[in-house]
């Protein structure tokens, strides 16, 4: 337990897939003494990627937490996935972290998932450090990556280090960095783990360049302190301590992002990165209260956010971030999101797949709680006398479906239980029963996520399933206003059913969802029946009118209506609303929407024509192309329906030399031929 919150750092490591997040994290574990050997991704020996699937695939799937100590500071560290399919892990981690280290590939620079994660960090106001990694690889270009950061991410990049090479232009001779604050070179003479760096004079060929970058650094940071700025304008050189204080102030305020350099795989640049985490990233008490987040007061009433649930054979473990107050084993707390009370059995400090029991958590701590029955991602735990609900974690809508059914009758019951456990762990997954076929439909963010989930069903829950071909999550919407008057009348001996209403539909911009408004005045429809009308509208919207896909992005306005004293009921108005919505939607020029993916393909230049031609055949819209080292990069918007099996096709065209990444971008109206095909099924 570290009661001095000023020496506590809650940070995450985020990046695009393959930028070196897990490799960097493994070095941090080694240099802080948490591990006595370095795990490697390619050998399947990492500490943070402990899931068998992560080790087999060589990627991070689940965010993993650990605690390390560096120069008297406790660092709670979360390593996050870089693949877009597992973006919920980044989302929920950033929601509870105070700072982040964003890892950039020194060759590729700013990649699509880097941008997505950067925007998430902006959303949650998370101060960041940038670590430009892989500077030992051929094609690495430090100044170009800094420029890409400023152009693509719209930030002020504050360069604190410059790379040092034995031979200028020979990236594989990377041997250290120039520290622009101390104006010294930090040089590693080998690549062995644990080898300390040596502080030397800056190589003569880099002195002029270092002086220029340092002058720019000083000009940028003194703006954060009026006294330092006045002294600088009077010709006084700020001290290193003053500069560090100004850098910290600016980083916490989001005025700029400090940039460091290194090559984690070659064990270079990690110790200065740890120094920067302690020097420049915030403690819980430095974080300004945003969106109703309470101050980090250990003596106040409890406020904690559950951000992750992990289930195993022994039950579920809930990861929480304590924002205020203290939490002890045996405490009874209020789940303010559900109104139910929960009892805390045990508390654990987590080190990847190992757990260490704790007797108390206090404001600023991130740890795991055992014993909570009904708490899921996004729920708030609070003191029973002082209930508070913290901002929930936003969860993206799924874009891809697959039908799953058990291979044997014995697996039927186990399947439902296993799927519920998986959805509890990963809220970006959804399950539902198809009303027509009776099949169980599993929905998620991408093919890889569904593949990993199905593998978990088999290995973790011992349920064998058969699956259908992945299906695209189409939507329907309206393109023009329409108004209908509908009368629902039913008489069958005894009390009848009567409801009359006028419903107007108007289109909304993409992504607005469904809005409902009542303009009924004078009691034409009693107030107690209005919620039934909204329920009917939303129920009818789930089924669609063209091809059975959910209708989205419209406003339904209840304009007028009438009721019968005896025969009108909640059910009657709900049924009237269902029929009115279907009737109005058919009059409002409905169309089918399809999900478009932002696709980035990195290919050798000699295969560029084949790649572009193939994307065009897949109804792709090319948005741009540029060079990245000796490779060509193509950016396009392509319908998800056309991207199934794309990796096989891409490898065949380019002899396995190209790679791609994609993420959901937006919904767009499907072409007439696609709509005709979907509506005729």
C-alpha positions as CSV (number, residue, x, y, z in Angstrom):
1,X,0.0,0.0,0.0
2,X,1.3,3.4,-1.0
3,X,-0.5,6.0,1.0
4,X,1.4,8.8,-0.6
5,X,-0.7,9.2,-3.7
6,X,1.8,11.7,-5.2
7,X,4.1,8.8,-5.7
8,X,1.4,6.6,-7.4
9,X,1.0,6.4,-11.2
10,X,-1.8,4.6,-12.9
11,X,-0.7,4.3,-16.6
12,X,-1.6,2.3,-19.7
13,X,0.6,1.3,-22.6
14,X,-1.4,1.8,-25.9
15,X,-0.5,1.5,-29.6
16,X,-1.3,0.0,-33.0
17,X,-0.9,-3.7,-33.2
18,X,2.8,-4.7,-33.6
19,X,4.3,-1.3,-32.5
20,X,6.0,-3.0,-29.5
21,X,3.6,-2.4,-26.5
22,X,4.1,-5.8,-24.9
23,X,7.8,-5.9,-25.6
24,X,8.1,-2.4,-23.9
25,X,6.0,-3.6,-21.0
26,X,8.2,-6.7,-20.5
27,X,11.3,-4.5,-20.4
28,X,9.6,-2.3,-17.8
29,X,8.9,-5.4,-15.6
30,X,12.6,-6.5,-16.0
31,X,14.2,-3.1,-15.2
32,X,11.9,-2.5,-12.2
33,X,12.9,-5.8,-10.7
34,X,9.4,-7.4,-11.0
35,X,10.8,-10.1,-13.4
36,X,14.2,-11.6,-13.4
37,X,14.1,-12.6,-17.1
38,X,12.7,-10.9,-20.1
39,X,9.7,-12.6,-21.8
40,X,9.5,-12.3,-25.6
41,X,6.3,-12.2,-27.8
42,X,7.9,-14.3,-30.5
43,X,8.8,-17.0,-28.1
44,X,5.5,-17.1,-26.3
45,X,7.2,-16.4,-23.0
46,X,5.7,-13.0,-22.1
47,X,4.4,-12.3,-18.6
48,X,1.6,-9.9,-19.7
49,X,0.3,-12.0,-22.6
50,X,-0.4,-15.0,-20.4
51,X,-3.5,-16.3,-22.2
52,X,-2.7,-19.4,-24.3
53,X,-4.4,-17.8,-27.3
54,X,-2.3,-14.6,-26.9
55,X,0.9,-16.7,-26.8
56,X,-0.1,-18.8,-29.8
57,X,-1.2,-15.8,-32.0
58,X,1.6,-13.4,-30.8
59,X,-0.9,-10.6,-30.1
60,X,-2.4,-9.0,-27.0
61,X,-6.1,-9.9,-26.6
62,X,-6.9,-9.0,-23.0
63,X,-5.6,-6.0,-21.1
64,X,-3.3,-7.2,-18.4
65,X,-2.5,-5.3,-15.2
66,X,0.6,-5.4,-12.9
67,X,2.3,-3.2,-10.3
68,X,5.9,-2.2,-10.4
69,X,8.1,0.2,-8.4
70,X,10.6,2.7,-9.8
71,X,12.6,5.3,-7.8
72,X,10.2,5.3,-4.9
73,X,7.1,5.5,-7.1
74,X,4.4,2.8,-7.4
75,X,3.3,2.3,-11.0
76,X,0.1,0.4,-11.7
77,X,0.6,-0.6,-15.3
78,X,-2.0,-1.9,-17.9
79,X,-0.8,-3.4,-21.2
80,X,-3.6,-3.1,-23.7
81,X,-4.4,-4.8,-27.1
82,X,-3.6,-3.0,-30.4
83,X,-6.0,-4.8,-32.6
84,X,-9.3,-3.0,-33.4
85,X,-11.4,-6.0,-32.6
86,X,-10.4,-5.7,-28.9
87,X,-10.7,-1.9,-28.7
88,X,-13.1,-2.3,-25.8
89,X,-10.1,-3.3,-23.7
90,X,-8.3,0.0,-24.5
91,X,-11.5,2.0,-24.0
92,X,-12.2,0.7,-20.5
93,X,-8.6,0.8,-19.5
94,X,-8.2,4.5,-20.5
95,X,-11.5,5.3,-18.6
96,X,-9.8,4.4,-15.3
97,X,-6.1,5.4,-16.0
98,X,-4.5,8.7,-15.1
99,X,-1.8,8.7,-17.8
100,X,-0.7,6.7,-20.8
101,X,2.5,5.8,-22.8
102,X,1.7,5.7,-26.5
103,X,4.2,3.5,-28.4
104,X,4.9,4.4,-32.0
105,X,6.6,2.2,-34.6
106,X,9.7,4.2,-35.7
107,X,9.2,2.9,-39.3
108,X,5.4,3.0,-39.7
109,X,4.8,6.1,-37.6
110,X,1.1,7.0,-36.8
111,X,-1.0,4.0,-37.8
112,X,-4.8,3.7,-37.9
113,X,-5.3,2.1,-34.5
114,X,-2.9,4.7,-33.0
115,X,-5.3,7.4,-34.1
116,X,-8.3,5.5,-32.7
117,X,-6.6,5.0,-29.3
118,X,-5.4,8.6,-29.3
119,X,-9.0,9.9,-29.8
120,X,-10.1,7.7,-26.9
121,X,-7.4,9.2,-24.7
122,X,-8.6,12.6,-25.7
123,X,-12.2,11.7,-24.8
124,X,-11.1,10.7,-21.3
125,X,-8.6,13.6,-20.9
126,X,-5.6,11.3,-20.3
127,X,-2.2,13.0,-20.3
128,X,0.3,11.1,-22.5
129,X,4.0,10.4,-23.2
130,X,5.0,9.2,-26.7
131,X,7.7,6.5,-27.0
132,X,9.0,6.1,-30.6
133,X,10.1,2.5,-30.6
134,X,12.0,0.3,-33.1
135,X,14.5,3.0,-34.0
136,X,17.0,0.1,-34.7
137,X,15.0,-1.1,-37.7
138,X,15.9,-0.3,-41.3
139,X,13.7,2.6,-42.4
140,X,13.2,4.1,-39.0
141,X,12.9,7.9,-39.2
142,X,12.5,9.8,-35.9
143,X,11.8,13.3,-37.3
144,X,9.2,11.9,-39.7
145,X,7.3,10.2,-36.9
146,X,7.3,13.4,-34.9
147,X,5.9,15.3,-37.9
148,X,3.2,12.6,-38.4
149,X,2.2,13.0,-34.8
150,X,1.7,16.7,-35.3
151,X,-0.1,16.4,-38.6
152,X,-2.3,13.4,-38.0
153,X,-3.0,13.7,-34.3
154,X,-3.1,17.5,-34.1
155,X,-0.8,17.7,-31.1
156,X,2.3,19.7,-30.1
157,X,5.1,17.1,-29.9
158,X,7.7,18.1,-27.3
159,X,10.9,16.3,-28.3
160,X,12.9,15.4,-25.1
161,X,15.4,13.0,-26.8
162,X,17.2,12.5,-30.2
163,X,18.4,9.1,-31.4
164,X,22.2,8.4,-31.6
165,X,23.6,6.2,-34.3
166,X,27.1,4.8,-34.7
167,X,26.9,5.6,-38.5
168,X,24.6,8.4,-39.7
169,X,21.8,6.8,-41.8
170,X,22.5,3.3,-40.6
171,X,19.4,2.6,-38.4
172,X,20.7,-0.8,-37.3
173,X,23.6,1.0,-35.5
174,X,21.2,2.7,-33.0
175,X,23.0,2.9,-29.7
176,X,21.4,5.5,-27.5
177,X,19.7,8.9,-27.1
178,X,20.6,12.5,-26.6
179,X,18.9,13.9,-23.4
180,X,18.0,17.4,-24.4
181,X,17.4,18.5,-20.8
182,X,20.8,17.5,-19.5
183,X,22.5,17.9,-22.9
184,X,24.2,14.5,-22.5
185,X,24.2,11.3,-24.6
186,X,22.9,8.2,-22.9
187,X,24.6,5.3,-24.7
188,X,24.1,1.5,-24.4
189,X,27.2,-0.4,-25.6
190,X,25.3,-3.7,-26.2
191,X,21.8,-5.2,-26.4
192,X,22.0,-7.4,-23.4
193,X,19.2,-7.2,-20.8
194,X,20.2,-5.3,-17.6
195,X,23.1,-3.5,-19.2
196,X,23.3,0.1,-17.8
197,X,23.6,3.0,-20.0
198,X,26.7,5.3,-19.9
199,X,26.4,9.1,-19.8
200,X,28.7,10.7,-22.4
201,X,29.2,14.0,-24.2
202,X,27.0,14.5,-27.2
203,X,28.7,13.3,-30.4
204,X,30.1,16.3,-32.3
205,X,28.0,15.7,-35.4
206,X,24.8,16.0,-33.2
207,X,25.6,19.1,-31.1
208,X,24.2,21.7,-33.5
209,X,21.0,19.6,-34.1
210,X,20.6,19.1,-30.3
211,X,21.1,22.8,-29.6
212,X,18.3,23.6,-32.1
213,X,15.9,21.1,-30.6
214,X,16.7,22.2,-27.1
215,X,16.0,25.9,-27.9
216,X,12.6,24.8,-29.4
217,X,11.9,22.7,-26.2
218,X,12.7,25.7,-23.9
219,X,10.5,28.1,-25.9
220,X,7.6,25.7,-25.7
221,X,7.8,24.8,-22.0
222,X,8.5,28.2,-20.4
223,X,5.0,29.2,-21.5
224,X,3.7,27.0,-18.6
225,X,5.3,29.2,-15.9
226,X,5.1,33.0,-15.8
227,X,8.3,33.3,-13.6
228,X,10.3,31.0,-15.9
229,X,9.0,32.8,-19.0
230,X,10.0,36.3,-17.6
231,X,13.4,35.0,-16.7
232,X,13.8,33.4,-20.1
233,X,12.8,36.6,-21.9
234,X,15.5,38.4,-19.8
235,X,18.1,36.1,-21.2
236,X,18.3,33.6,-18.2
237,X,18.6,29.9,-19.0
238,X,16.1,27.9,-17.0
239,X,17.5,25.1,-14.8
240,X,16.9,21.5,-15.5
241,X,14.6,21.3,-12.5
242,X,12.6,24.3,-13.7
243,X,12.3,22.7,-17.2
244,X,11.1,19.4,-15.6
245,X,8.4,21.3,-13.6
246,X,7.2,23.1,-16.7
247,X,7.1,19.9,-18.8
248,X,5.0,18.3,-16.1
249,X,2.6,21.2,-15.9
250,X,2.2,21.3,-19.7
251,X,1.8,17.5,-20.0
252,X,-0.9,17.4,-17.3
253,X,-2.7,20.3,-19.0
254,X,-2.5,18.6,-22.4
255,X,-0.5,21.6,-23.9
256,X,2.0,19.2,-25.5
257,X,3.1,15.5,-25.5
258,X,6.7,14.7,-24.5
259,X,8.4,12.5,-27.1
260,X,11.1,9.9,-26.1
261,X,13.1,7.5,-28.3
262,X,14.3,3.9,-28.0
263,X,14.4,0.3,-29.2
264,X,12.7,-1.8,-26.5
265,X,13.6,-5.2,-28.1
266,X,17.3,-4.2,-28.0
267,X,16.8,-3.0,-24.3
268,X,17.6,0.7,-25.2
269,X,15.6,3.7,-23.9
270,X,13.4,1.9,-21.3
271,X,15.0,3.4,-18.1
272,X,14.6,7.0,-19.3
273,X,11.0,6.2,-20.2
274,X,10.4,5.0,-16.7
275,X,12.0,8.2,-15.4
276,X,9.6,10.3,-17.6
277,X,6.6,8.3,-16.3
278,X,7.4,9.3,-12.7
279,X,8.5,12.9,-13.6
280,X,5.7,13.9,-16.0
281,X,2.6,11.7,-15.7
282,X,0.0,12.5,-13.1
283,X,-0.7,11.0,-9.7
284,X,-4.4,10.4,-8.8
285,X,-4.4,13.7,-6.9
286,X,-3.1,15.7,-9.9
287,X,-6.0,14.6,-12.1
288,X,-8.6,17.4,-12.4
289,X,-12.2,16.3,-11.6
290,X,-13.9,15.7,-15.0
291,X,-17.4,14.5,-15.7
292,X,-18.4,14.3,-12.1
293,X,-15.3,12.3,-11.1
294,X,-14.7,12.8,-7.3
295,X,-11.4,14.1,-5.9
296,X,-8.9,11.4,-4.8
297,X,-9.6,11.7,-1.1
298,X,-8.8,8.5,0.9
299,X,-10.8,9.8,3.8
300,X,-14.0,10.5,1.9
301,X,-17.0,8.2,1.3
302,X,-16.2,5.3,-1.2
303,X,-16.5,5.8,-4.9
304,X,-15.1,3.1,-7.2
305,X,-15.7,2.1,-10.9
306,X,-15.7,-1.5,-12.1
307,X,-14.0,-1.6,-15.4
308,X,-13.3,-5.3,-16.1
309,X,-14.7,-8.7,-15.1
310,X,-12.7,-12.0,-15.4
311,X,-14.4,-15.3,-14.8
312,X,-12.8,-18.7,-14.2
313,X,-13.6,-22.0,-12.5
314,X,-13.5,-20.3,-9.1
315,X,-16.0,-17.5,-9.9
316,X,-15.6,-13.9,-11.1
317,X,-13.1,-11.3,-10.3
318,X,-14.0,-7.6,-10.8
319,X,-11.2,-5.1,-11.5
320,X,-12.0,-1.7,-9.9
321,X,-10.4,1.7,-9.7
322,X,-11.0,3.4,-6.4
323,X,-11.5,7.1,-6.9
324,X,-12.4,8.1,-3.3
325,X,-12.4,6.5,0.1
326,X,-11.2,3.0,1.2
327,X,-12.3,-0.6,0.5
328,X,-11.6,-3.5,2.8
329,X,-12.5,-7.3,2.8
330,X,-15.9,-7.8,4.4
331,X,-17.2,-4.3,3.5
332,X,-20.8,-4.1,2.2
333,X,-21.0,-1.6,-0.6
334,X,-23.8,-0.2,-2.7
335,X,-23.8,-0.9,-6.5
336,X,-25.1,2.6,-7.4
337,X,-25.8,1.5,-11.0
338,X,-28.3,-1.3,-9.9
339,X,-29.3,-0.1,-6.4
340,X,-28.3,-3.5,-4.9
341,X,-25.8,-4.0,-2.1
342,X,-22.7,-6.3,-2.6
343,X,-20.3,-7.8,-0.2
344,X,-16.5,-7.7,-0.7
345,X,-14.9,-11.1,0.1
346,X,-11.3,-10.5,-0.8
347,X,-9.0,-7.9,-2.5
348,X,-6.1,-8.7,-4.7
349,X,-3.2,-6.8,-6.3
350,X,-2.8,-8.3,-9.7
351,X,0.5,-9.1,-11.4
352,X,-0.7,-10.4,-14.8
353,X,-1.9,-14.0,-14.0
354,X,-0.6,-13.9,-10.4
355,X,-2.6,-12.4,-7.5
356,X,-1.4,-11.0,-4.2
357,X,-4.0,-10.5,-1.4
358,X,-4.5,-7.0,0.0
359,X,-6.1,-5.9,3.2
360,X,-7.2,-2.5,2.0
361,X,-7.5,-0.3,-1.2
362,X,-7.6,3.4,-1.0
363,X,-8.2,6.3,-3.4
364,X,-6.0,5.9,-6.5
365,X,-5.6,2.1,-6.3
366,X,-6.4,-0.3,-9.1
367,X,-7.0,-3.9,-8.0
368,X,-9.3,-6.9,-8.2
369,X,-12.3,-7.7,-6.0
370,X,-13.7,-11.1,-5.3
371,X,-17.3,-11.7,-4.1
372,X,-19.3,-9.3,-6.2
373,X,-22.2,-11.1,-7.8
374,X,-24.1,-8.6,-10.0
375,X,-21.4,-6.0,-10.8
376,X,-20.3,-5.7,-14.4
377,X,-18.2,-3.3,-16.5
378,X,-19.2,0.3,-16.0
379,X,-21.0,-0.1,-12.6
380,X,-20.2,2.2,-9.7
381,X,-19.5,1.0,-6.2
382,X,-20.2,3.5,-3.5
383,X,-20.8,4.1,0.2
384,X,-24.4,3.2,1.1
385,X,-24.9,6.6,2.8
386,X,-23.4,8.6,-0.1
387,X,-24.5,7.0,-3.4
388,X,-22.8,8.4,-6.5
389,X,-22.8,7.2,-10.1
390,X,-19.6,7.7,-12.1
391,X,-19.6,8.2,-15.9
392,X,-20.1,4.8,-17.5
393,X,-17.8,3.3,-20.1
394,X,-19.1,3.7,-23.7
395,X,-19.4,0.4,-25.5
396,X,-19.4,0.3,-29.4
397,X,-22.2,-1.3,-31.4
398,X,-21.2,-4.7,-33.0
399,X,-20.8,-4.9,-36.8
400,X,-20.6,-8.6,-37.4
401,X,-22.7,-11.6,-36.4
402,X,-22.3,-15.4,-36.4
403,X,-24.8,-18.1,-35.6
404,X,-23.6,-20.6,-33.0
405,X,-25.3,-23.9,-31.9
406,X,-24.1,-26.7,-29.7
407,X,-22.8,-29.8,-31.4
408,X,-24.6,-32.1,-28.9
409,X,-27.7,-31.8,-26.8
410,X,-25.6,-32.1,-23.7
411,X,-23.8,-28.8,-24.6
412,X,-27.1,-26.9,-25.0
413,X,-27.3,-25.7,-21.3
414,X,-23.5,-25.2,-21.0
415,X,-23.5,-23.0,-24.1
416,X,-26.0,-20.5,-22.7
417,X,-24.0,-20.3,-19.4
418,X,-20.7,-20.0,-21.2
419,X,-21.9,-17.2,-23.5
420,X,-23.3,-15.2,-20.6
421,X,-19.9,-15.5,-18.9
422,X,-18.0,-14.3,-22.0
423,X,-20.4,-11.4,-22.5
424,X,-19.9,-10.4,-18.9
425,X,-16.1,-10.4,-19.5
426,X,-16.3,-8.6,-22.9
427,X,-19.3,-6.2,-23.1
428,X,-18.6,-5.5,-26.8
429,X,-20.0,-9.0,-27.5
430,X,-23.8,-9.4,-27.8
431,X,-25.9,-12.5,-27.8
432,X,-29.6,-12.8,-28.9
433,X,-32.0,-15.4,-30.1
434,X,-33.1,-15.1,-33.7
435,X,-36.9,-15.0,-33.7
436,X,-37.4,-16.7,-37.0
437,X,-34.7,-19.4,-36.9
438,X,-34.4,-19.9,-33.2
439,X,-30.6,-19.8,-33.5
440,X,-28.3,-18.1,-31.0
441,X,-26.6,-15.1,-32.7
442,X,-23.2,-13.9,-31.4
443,X,-22.2,-10.4,-32.4
444,X,-18.9,-8.6,-32.1
445,X,-16.5,-6.0,-33.5
446,X,-14.7,-8.2,-36.1
447,X,-13.8,-11.7,-37.4
448,X,-10.8,-12.1,-35.1
449,X,-12.8,-11.3,-32.0
450,X,-15.4,-13.8,-32.9
451,X,-12.8,-16.4,-33.7
452,X,-11.1,-15.9,-30.3
453,X,-14.5,-16.1,-28.5
454,X,-15.4,-19.4,-30.2
455,X,-11.9,-20.7,-29.3
456,X,-12.6,-19.7,-25.6
457,X,-15.9,-21.6,-25.7
458,X,-14.0,-24.7,-26.7
459,X,-10.9,-24.4,-24.5
460,X,-12.1,-22.5,-21.4
461,X,-15.7,-23.7,-21.1
462,X,-15.4,-27.1,-22.9
463,X,-18.4,-26.4,-25.2
464,X,-18.1,-27.6,-28.8
465,X,-20.2,-25.5,-31.2
466,X,-21.0,-25.3,-34.9
467,X,-21.0,-21.9,-36.5
468,X,-22.5,-20.3,-39.6
469,X,-20.7,-17.9,-41.9
470,X,-20.2,-14.5,-40.3
471,X,-23.1,-12.1,-41.2
472,X,-22.9,-8.3,-41.6
473,X,-24.9,-6.1,-39.2
474,X,-27.0,-4.2,-41.7
475,X,-29.4,-1.4,-40.6
476,X,-32.4,0.3,-42.2
477,X,-33.3,4.0,-42.1
478,X,-35.8,6.4,-43.7
479,X,-34.9,9.2,-46.2
480,X,-38.0,11.4,-46.0
481,X,-40.7,12.5,-43.5
482,X,-44.0,10.6,-43.3
483,X,-47.1,10.8,-41.1
484,X,-49.8,8.2,-40.6
485,X,-53.0,7.9,-38.6
486,X,-53.7,4.4,-37.2
487,X,-56.6,3.0,-35.4
488,X,-56.2,-0.2,-33.4
489,X,-59.7,-1.7,-32.7
490,X,-60.4,-5.3,-31.5
491,X,-63.7,-6.6,-30.1
492,X,-64.0,-10.2,-29.0
493,X,-66.7,-10.4,-26.3
494,X,-65.9,-8.6,-23.1
495,X,-63.5,-5.7,-22.9
496,X,-62.2,-4.7,-26.3
497,X,-59.0,-3.0,-27.4
498,X,-59.0,0.6,-28.8
499,X,-56.2,3.0,-29.5
500,X,-55.9,5.7,-32.1
501,X,-52.8,7.7,-32.8
502,X,-51.1,9.9,-35.4
503,X,-47.3,9.3,-35.8
504,X,-44.8,11.4,-37.7
505,X,-41.4,10.1,-38.7
506,X,-38.5,12.3,-39.7
507,X,-34.9,11.3,-40.7
508,X,-32.0,12.1,-38.4
509,X,-28.2,12.3,-39.3
510,X,-26.2,9.1,-39.2
511,X,-25.4,7.8,-35.7
512,X,-28.2,9.7,-33.9
513,X,-30.2,6.5,-33.1
514,X,-33.9,6.7,-32.3
515,X,-35.6,9.7,-30.7
516,X,-39.2,9.9,-29.4
517,X,-41.3,12.9,-28.7
518,X,-44.9,13.4,-27.7
519,X,-46.8,16.6,-28.8
520,X,-50.2,15.4,-27.5
521,X,-52.0,18.1,-25.6
522,X,-55.4,18.3,-23.8
523,X,-55.4,14.7,-22.7
524,X,-56.3,13.2,-26.1
525,X,-54.1,10.3,-25.0
526,X,-53.7,9.9,-21.2
527,X,-50.2,10.3,-20.0
528,X,-49.9,6.8,-18.7
529,X,-50.2,5.4,-22.3
530,X,-47.4,7.6,-23.8
531,X,-44.6,5.3,-22.6
532,X,-46.4,2.3,-24.2
533,X,-46.4,4.2,-27.6
534,X,-42.6,4.7,-27.3
535,X,-42.1,1.1,-26.4
536,X,-44.1,0.0,-29.4
537,X,-42.1,2.3,-31.7
538,X,-38.8,0.9,-30.4
539,X,-40.0,-2.7,-30.6
540,X,-41.2,-2.3,-34.2
541,X,-37.9,-0.6,-35.1
542,X,-36.0,-3.7,-34.1
543,X,-37.5,-5.7,-36.9
544,X,-37.3,-3.3,-39.8
545,X,-39.6,-3.1,-42.9
546,X,-37.4,-4.0,-45.8
547,X,-35.3,-6.9,-44.8
548,X,-35.8,-7.3,-41.1
549,X,-32.8,-5.2,-40.0
550,X,-33.2,-2.6,-37.2
551,X,-34.4,0.8,-38.3
552,X,-32.1,3.6,-37.0
553,X,-31.6,7.4,-37.2
554,X,-35.1,8.7,-37.1
555,X,-37.4,10.8,-34.8
556,X,-40.9,9.5,-34.0
557,X,-43.3,12.2,-33.0
558,X,-46.6,11.3,-31.4
559,X,-48.8,14.1,-32.9
560,X,-52.3,13.3,-31.8
561,X,-54.7,10.5,-31.0
562,X,-57.8,9.4,-29.0
563,X,-58.7,6.8,-26.5
564,X,-61.8,5.0,-25.1
565,X,-62.5,5.2,-21.4
566,X,-63.0,1.4,-21.0
567,X,-61.3,-0.3,-24.0
568,X,-58.0,1.6,-24.2
569,X,-55.0,0.0,-22.4
570,X,-51.2,0.1,-22.4
571,X,-51.2,-3.0,-24.7
572,X,-53.6,-1.5,-27.2
573,X,-51.5,1.7,-27.6
574,X,-48.3,-0.4,-27.9
575,X,-49.8,-2.5,-30.6
576,X,-51.1,0.6,-32.4
577,X,-47.6,2.1,-32.3
578,X,-46.0,-1.0,-33.7
579,X,-48.4,-1.0,-36.7
580,X,-48.2,2.8,-37.1
581,X,-44.4,2.7,-37.2
582,X,-44.3,-0.1,-39.9
583,X,-46.9,1.8,-42.0
584,X,-45.0,5.2,-41.7
585,X,-41.6,3.6,-42.3
586,X,-42.8,2.1,-45.6
587,X,-44.1,5.5,-46.7
588,X,-40.8,7.3,-45.7
589,X,-38.7,5.9,-48.5
590,X,-36.7,3.3,-46.4
591,X,-33.2,2.2,-47.4
592,X,-30.7,-0.4,-46.2
593,X,-27.5,0.9,-44.6
594,X,-24.2,-1.2,-44.7
595,X,-21.2,-0.8,-42.4
596,X,-18.1,0.7,-44.2
597,X,-14.7,-0.1,-42.8
598,X,-11.6,2.2,-42.9
599,X,-9.0,-0.1,-44.4
600,X,-5.3,0.5,-44.6
601,X,-3.1,-1.8,-46.8
602,X,0.7,-1.7,-46.6
603,X,2.2,-3.3,-49.7
604,X,5.4,-3.4,-51.6
605,X,5.2,-0.8,-54.4
606,X,5.4,-3.4,-57.2
607,X,2.0,-4.9,-56.1
608,X,0.3,-1.5,-55.6
609,X,-1.8,-1.8,-58.9
610,X,-3.1,-5.3,-57.9
611,X,-4.1,-4.1,-54.4
612,X,-6.0,-1.0,-55.7
613,X,-7.7,-3.1,-58.4
614,X,-8.8,-5.7,-55.8
615,X,-10.1,-3.0,-53.5
616,X,-12.1,-1.4,-56.3
617,X,-13.6,-4.8,-57.2
618,X,-14.7,-5.0,-53.5
619,X,-16.7,-1.7,-54.0
620,X,-13.9,0.1,-52.1
621,X,-13.5,3.9,-52.4
622,X,-9.7,4.8,-52.4
623,X,-9.2,7.8,-50.1
624,X,-5.5,8.2,-50.5
625,X,-2.1,6.6,-51.0
626,X,1.4,7.5,-49.8
627,X,4.8,6.0,-49.1
628,X,6.1,4.6,-45.9
629,X,9.8,3.7,-46.2
630,X,10.0,1.5,-49.3
631,X,6.4,0.4,-49.0
632,X,3.2,1.9,-50.4
633,X,0.2,2.6,-48.1
634,X,-3.4,2.6,-49.5
635,X,-6.3,4.0,-47.5
636,X,-9.8,3.1,-48.5
637,X,-13.4,2.8,-47.3
638,X,-14.7,-0.7,-48.1
639,X,-18.0,-2.4,-47.2
640,X,-17.6,-5.0,-44.5
641,X,-19.5,-7.5,-46.5
642,X,-16.7,-7.5,-49.1
643,X,-13.9,-7.9,-46.6
644,X,-14.5,-11.5,-45.5
645,X,-11.5,-13.7,-46.4
646,X,-9.5,-10.6,-47.6
647,X,-6.3,-11.6,-45.9
648,X,-6.0,-14.8,-48.0
649,X,-6.6,-12.8,-51.2
650,X,-4.1,-10.1,-50.2
651,X,-1.4,-12.7,-49.4
652,X,-2.0,-14.5,-52.7
653,X,-1.6,-11.2,-54.7
654,X,1.5,-10.0,-52.9
655,X,3.3,-13.3,-52.2
656,X,2.5,-12.8,-48.5
657,X,4.4,-9.5,-48.4
658,X,1.5,-7.1,-47.7
659,X,-0.5,-6.6,-44.5
660,X,-3.7,-4.7,-43.7
661,X,-5.7,-3.3,-40.8
662,X,-9.3,-2.2,-40.7
663,X,-11.8,-0.7,-38.3
664,X,-15.4,0.3,-38.4
665,X,-15.9,3.8,-39.8
666,X,-19.5,4.6,-40.6
667,X,-22.8,3.3,-42.0
668,X,-23.7,4.3,-45.6
669,X,-26.7,3.6,-47.9
670,X,-26.1,0.3,-49.7
671,X,-26.2,0.3,-53.6
672,X,-29.5,-0.7,-55.2
673,X,-28.2,-4.1,-56.3
674,X,-27.2,-4.9,-52.7
675,X,-30.5,-3.7,-51.3
676,X,-32.4,-5.8,-53.9
677,X,-30.5,-8.9,-52.9
678,X,-31.0,-8.3,-49.2
679,X,-34.8,-7.6,-49.5
680,X,-35.3,-10.7,-51.8
681,X,-33.9,-13.2,-49.2
